[in-house]
Amino acid sequence: MKYWSSLILFLMACSTPGLMYDHPDHPLTVEVTQEISAEDAKEIQRQTIIGLQAVYANERSPYPGQITNVQECATEFIPEYNENHVLLYSTVSLGVGACTEDTAIHRMLIGWRYCESQETLYTIQYHTPKDENPVTFFESMRCS
Amino acid sequence: MTGCAVCANKIMKYWWILVILLIGCQQQQETKVYWFVPDGMRADPEVFTVFEWAEQGHLPNIKRMMDEGAYGYSIPTFPSHTPTNFATLFTGVYPDKHGVADGPMHVEGRPLNKVAVGGFSSAAKKVSPFWVTMEQEGKNVALLSMPGSTPPELNKGITIRGRWGGWGADFHATIFQQEDNHTQYERGRGSRLFFFGPPLTKYVNSTHANWTTHEAQRTVLSQYGASEEVYIFDSVDDQKTAYDSVAVRNNVLQEGETSEWFPITLEWKAGESVIPVETQFQVHVIKIDPSGWFRIRFFYNNINEHLTQPASVAGQLTQWVGPMVDFVDNFPPQLIFYPEDRQAFLDEAHQSLDWHRKAAGYMLDAYDPDVFIHDIYTPNQMLTSRWWMGHVDPSAASYATIKAEEREERWEEVLAMYKKLDAIVGEMYKRADDNTILILSSDHGAVPLDKWVRLNNLFAQKGWLHFTVGEDGEPIIDWEKSKVIYLKMAHVYIHPDGLAGNWTRASGPEYRKLREEVRQALISLEDPFTKDRPVIAAYDWEKVPQYLSLPTDRVGDLVVVNEAGYGWNEEMSLDRKIFTAPLKSGYKQAIIAHFEPGMWTPFVIMGPGIKHAKLEKPINHVDQYTTIMALLNKTVATDGRVLHEILE
């Protein structure tokens, strides 16, 4: 049932330039980019992935010292990059960058669906409780 | 009667209800919040008497806010620095709830030589901040330079360049200096961002240029994948060689001058990808010696499409406000070595203050946000730099080392910075209407720094910490043999079985005995020159929620509180020297602010529901959010109190 309500909103998004479904356990955001070529849609996806890779790359520590100088995200919190979606963890504010058990509150999926006949890119952000898999819902999405 | 007529009749009958509902709805929707939070804006009753300065006419916009609203001092929470206090201000709870116990944080199950959680990242917080709550309430939110706001948490709102949150393509200003092996060796890691990042000072060579008209040297200055040809030349034809000018592109500059902004394409290395970024840079000539020795600073636009969300905001701001000078200098500071650095610092500081003033006006006009929250880091940079705090605060050890006229000049420079903060307040004030809550506050103040205390050298003296020094001069820690180590900003980690591998909290009699020995060593530590004791307290991790409002899971085994004037330092050296002299003269870390007015900040608030009042006693930072939420008719669970004494 929870997937159905999300799916209806996704379909509504086809005619809306951005939509957020504020379900407490399964928040969903669909961003709609219209009149976009497949190539440009790929570029948007690529830029987002690069941005994410930069967030999770080892970086210099804030207020560094002689020993405290590198900040590292634990392997289990590094996003999984797939062909058309990224699977990661989101924070209490539904943001990215969670690298510890106590800040990783939701399982998060960032996915891209390009509908060629509509020349439209749907960028989906979907959050579920940590023990659920958001991929099933994402894979159920089809261009109408 | 037709359906329409019935409808019209009903509307006529109940029109007044509709009007009331519409007015009520509109008022609710139109309540705006403009919150300006300059970083490190000290305000206290004795030295940085900001409210007196306002009364004297130096800060007219803050004076207007004081006249129309309420004001007083606000006290930061330990460890009294930026990430912890931004989180406290914008959640209304202490670090034991919001989780931001420090800048660098370690957690069990992770090695101590790597930071597990960075306090400037939005992801460090365990509680949603004000801006997220406001967006969830349907408000349009815009954030400018807010620590803890990136990676962006806003969905529909505007996030512009949080600081050190590990997000976006940040290109840091770089000084290019004529090669000088001695200086280069002495500064070592101190020339790089955060000691191990991209170089903030690069040492370069020049070659003789075959100019027919002037004596000239050619050098190529490269950073972030871009190279720039620069000439240092003698502009005066007097048969003597005395270099005095720099030519870069179509600009000729003399010492102390700044070029126009030039377009440039830089390379952003993100993970394994390299992305070209179209941006701008300007050149400032800090120093040219007649011999040809030079010190030149490149400043890169601090925003680009990878540092704002939505990306388009970067271009709009650059077009209408200009390339961003977010704040002056960097970490570690680079503009502290030569007398000319002070003027370079001031020029850059004023550029940043002017940019933020224009940007505040532009943001409010162009995007008309319901909630606008704005930080500028320049006050912190100025008050912790080498040139000011140590000479204007009478409690500083170096206070008497300059003449009275020089001190007057330093004070004028500090006041000029405060006047420009006031001008930013003015941009918000003149756009605030009757339904706008306007707030001026800050995260922390700053006090003089007289001595660094190398706690790890103390532990090495005691035989608890073992290290050697490599060929590059860097210490190599023997984590297996080491039982005690100090890690920034206020934490001592202790394990009787050694600190190698993933850290776990020790327990048992042996642990407690060792911890007590370490505590005694800390609290009996004495400055051999002044006989002062720099350690005020060393709290067990179990007691930090009670005494410091810190969480137990993101702190060391002991949390060490320092006396103002001293600052903890991780450096370890073979000479085992504990007390050293810093080059910077201001600091704020690991001080309990309740007892140190220099750490206090201003809190000024005006708008609907607020009466004119002066707060007799300092409030706590947690009270600000609590009161603002009450003004917005939101019921929230916080650690603060509603300041009923300022409400109508």
Interface residues (C-beta under 8 A of the other chain):
Chain A: G18 M20 D22 T29 Q47 I50 G51 Q53 A54 V55 Y56 A57 E59 R60 S61 P62 Y63 P64 G65 Q66 I67 T68 N69 V70 Q71 E72 A74 T91 V92 S93 L94 G95 V96 G97 A98 C99 T100 D102 T103
Chain B: H81 P83 G99 D102 G103 P104 V107 R110 L112 N113 K114 V115 A116 V117 G118 G119 F120 S121 S122 A123 A124 K125 K126 V127 S128 P129 V132 Q136 P151 P152 E153 N155 K156 W164 G165 G166 W167 G168 A169 R189 L193 F194 F195 F196 G197 A270 G271 E272 S273 I275 H306 F331 N456 E474 P475 I477 I485 L487 K488 M489 D553 N569 E570 E571 M572 Q589
